[in-house]
């Protein structure tokens, strides 16, 4: 039986990596060895970034809710405690959206939270 050479699959594998590295600066997009390293590193950054995005959005929502609470004469931690005691099960994302787009509605929620405390 004839010996099978790996040229075709090797070329495919290398081209796949080079395609992922398209648009990278200098030899990172041209040379396989450099491209492989750059793709691995960028993959790690992308993985970490997906985790950080969740943290940053939660931080943003909390900041927005806190600012809206201060305008209604209560601090963030007391407001969240009041919401829990009042049985308001809205998450922070929705509370921040209400605070931005419906100030009167948010004020009503704050009043319910104050009454529960």
Secondary structure as the mmCIF struct_conf table of DSSP 4:
data_model
#
loop_
_struct_conf.conf_type_id
_struct_conf.id
_struct_conf.beg_label_comp_id
_struct_conf.beg_label_asym_id
_struct_conf.beg_label_seq_id
_struct_conf.end_label_comp_id
_struct_conf.end_label_asym_id
_struct_conf.end_label_seq_id
HELX_LH_PP_P HELX_LH_PP_P1 UNK A 2 UNK A 5
HELX_RH_AL_P HELX_RH_AL_P1 UNK A 7 UNK A 20
TURN_TY1_P TURN_TY1_P1 UNK A 21 UNK A 23
BEND BEND1 UNK A 25 UNK A 25
HELX_RH_3T_P HELX_RH_3T_P1 UNK A 26 UNK A 28
TURN_TY1_P TURN_TY1_P2 UNK A 29 UNK A 30
BEND BEND2 UNK A 31 UNK A 31
HELX_RH_AL_P HELX_RH_AL_P2 UNK A 32 UNK A 71
TURN_TY1_P TURN_TY1_P3 UNK A 72 UNK A 73
HELX_RH_AL_P HELX_RH_AL_P3 UNK A 76 UNK A 86
TURN_TY1_P TURN_TY1_P4 UNK A 87 UNK A 87
HELX_RH_AL_P HELX_RH_AL_P4 UNK A 92 UNK A 101
HELX_RH_AL_P HELX_RH_AL_P5 UNK A 103 UNK A 116
#
